[in-house]
Amino acid sequence: MNAPLIEVCVEGIDGLVAAQQVGADRVELCAGLVEGGITPSYGTVREALRLATVPFHVIVRPRGGDFLYSEAEYASMLEDVEALRDLGVAGVVVGCLNAHGTIDENRMAELARRAGPLNITCHRAFDMTRNASEALEALIRCGVGRVLTSGQRDNATDGAPLLAKLVKQAAGRIVILGCGALDPSNIAAVQAETGLTELHFAALKDVPSVMLYRNPDVGMGGTDLDREYRNTITDTALVAAIIAALGTK
């Protein structure tokens, strides 16, 4: 069996560089992972293109929260997809739902059309749908090439039975990109149980800021006054350990 492809979810340029240095095959580039990932800036993407040695896909998500977008938000997503296509990134990661928990096929099909030759992935909006089997067929109809999913559970271990079913249902028509709290203790078992050919995880840790002056009376992130003095980074040792736990590289 071929080694599964490893995609690492990162925040910003430093995360991309760190992930590719320790063996990521592909990167999902985001901003704002505290929000679950939002669209990074144009400048971030351009610098990523300059520094990347592996392909990266860019999330197109205008805000945190749900996946039911206003007309203005959707219009901004179309603009972002076109801009990223013209910049020459490898792919984009998007997801739009209807209020009743189904894939918004009109919007997803148009996003796929605007993406043109780019890889297009539906992110974990899929995990918020009411019927995974129907949602998968909807994404295939829309021309989406990949879906990121934990098997509609908080972690891939619990979601493994559905992940295995989705792999069989997909039958090569769409790639199932498995995720969900994957770590050195579970990634090999999840892969063996499901037959996933692509796996996705974030390996993050908080490190103290190196700021020497700290204002104890102001917090830019709500009530967490210390948030400005903690930075969340990609943990290269953990990325390497998770990849090594597969025993295939």
N, C-alpha and C positions, 0 to 999 in steps of 0.2 A: 504494500500500500504506500502511495506517495505521502510525504509529510504534509499535514494540513498547512494552509496559508495562515500566517499570523498577522492580524491587524491590531495595532495599538492605538487607542484613543488618547489624544493629547490636547493640551491647552497651549497654543502659541508656538513660537519658533523654537524656544529652548527644548520644549517637550518633543517636537519632531526630531531635532538633532539627537537628543538622548535616545529616543526609541530606535532610530535607524542604526545608531552606533552599536546597539547590543542585540541586533538580530531581527527586528521587525521587518516583515515582508512588505507591509503597507501601513500607512498611517491615516487615521481620521483626524483631521485638523479642525479644532473648535476654539471658540472663546467661551468664557463663562461656564465652566463645567459645574460650578456650584448650582447653576440653573439647569443642569442636564445637557449643556452645550448649546451655544448660539453662534450665529455667523461671525467668523473672524473678519477683521478689517481688510480692505484692499491692500494696504501696505504689508500686512502680515502675510497675505497670500503671495504677494510678489517676492518677498524675502524668502518665503518657503520654497518657491520655485528656484530661487538662486542656490539654496543650500541643500535641497533634497537630493538624496541618492537613491531613494525608493519612491514608488508612486504614492501620492496622497489624495484622499477624497476630502472635500470640504463640506461641512454641514451648512445647510441653508435653512436657518430657523430664526425668525425675526425676534423672538422673545421666548422666555420660559413659560411654563404653564401648559395649558392644553394644546391640542392640535386642530382646533376649530378657529380658523383665521378670518379676520375681516377682509373686505375687498381690498382695502389699502395695504394690509399686510401681505395678502396674496400677490398683489401687484409688485410689491418690493421683492418677493421671492423670485418672481419671473425675471426681474431686472438683475438680481444677484446671479441667477443661473446663467443668464446670457453673458454677464461680465466674466464669470468664472470660465465659461466655455471659451470666450475670446482670449482670456489669459493663457489657456492651455493646460489647466489642471487635468488630472487623470479622471476625476469623477466628482459627483455631488451627492449629498445625502439629504433627503427631504421626506416629508410625510404630512399628508392632509387627511383629516377625517370629517365625516358628517356628524351631526349632533347625536344620531342614534347609534354611533359606534361602528360605522362601516367606512370603508375606504372611499374618499371623495374621488371617484374615477375621473370626472371631468378635469379637476385640477391636477391630479397626478399624471394623467395622460398629456396634458399641456406642458407640465414641467418636464416630462420626458422628451417631448417634442422639441422644446426650447434647448434642452441639453445637447441635442444633436448626437455627435459621436461619443460623448462622455459616458462613462459608467454611471448608472444611476441606482442608488440604493434607497430603499424605504427604511427609515430608522425605526426606533421602538414605539413610534405611534402604532405600529402593527400590534404590539402587545396590549394596546388599549382597545382593540376591536372586539366585538361581541362574538364573532365566529371566525376562528383562525383559518379554517379550511376555505371558507368563502372569501376571506380577505386575501389569501394567497392567490386564488384564481383571479380576483380583481386586479391585483398588481401585475400579474402576467398579462392580462388584457391591456393594461396601460403601457406595457413596454418597459417595465421596471426589471432590472437585471439581477437584483439582489435584495434580500430583506434581512435586517438585523433583528434578532429576536432571542429572548431568553426562554421561549416556550411559554410565554404569558404567565410566568412566575417571577418571584423576586430573584431567584438564582437558577442557574442552568442545571444544577443537580435536581431540583424539584421539577424543572421544566423539561428534563430529558425525555420523558415519554412522548410529549408533544413534539419536541424537536425531531425525534426519530420519525414520527409520522409525517412531519412536514418535509423532511428529506425525501421520503418515499413518494409523497404526493408531488413534490417538485419535479422529480424524474428528469432532472437535467434542464428543465425549462426556465428555472430561476435558481439562483444560488441562495442557500440558507446559511447565513452568517451567524453563528451561535455566540451568545454572550451571557453574562449574568454571574458576577462574583466569581469568575474563574481565577484559580490560584494554583500554586504548586501541588496542593493536596487533592484537587479534584479534576484538573483539566484532562488528564489522561483517561480517567474513567468516563467522563462526559463524552469525550471524543469516541471512545470505544463503543459506548452504548448507543450513540446517535448516528454515527457514520458521517458526521460533519466534515467537510473538506476545508472550511474556513472558520477560524475562531477569532474572537474580538474581546479585548479587555483593556481597561485602564489600570495602571499601576502607579498610584499617586501617594505622595506623602507630604505632610506639612513640615516646612523648615523655618526656623526663625529668620526674620529680616535682619540684614546687616546694618540697618539704620542706626546711627549713633544717637541722634536726637529723637525723642519720642514724646509726643504730646498726650498726656494721660486723660485729657478732658474732652477729646474729640474722637468720634468714631465715624468713619465714612460708610460703614456697613450696618447701620441700624444700632442695635443695642450691644453688639459685640465690639467693645472698644479696642480689643487687641487684634482685630482682623487685619488691619493695615500692616501689622508687624509679624504676620505669618504668610509665607508664600507656599502655594501648592505646586509641586513639581512632579515630573515623572521619575519614579524610583527605578533607576537602571538595574540595580541588583535584583529587584523583584521581577522586572521584565525578563531578565536573563534566567532567573530561577523558574518562572512559569514556562518559558520555552523549553528549558532543559528537562522539565518534568514530563514533557511529551515523549522524550526519548527518541526523537526522530531527527534531531539536528545535531 
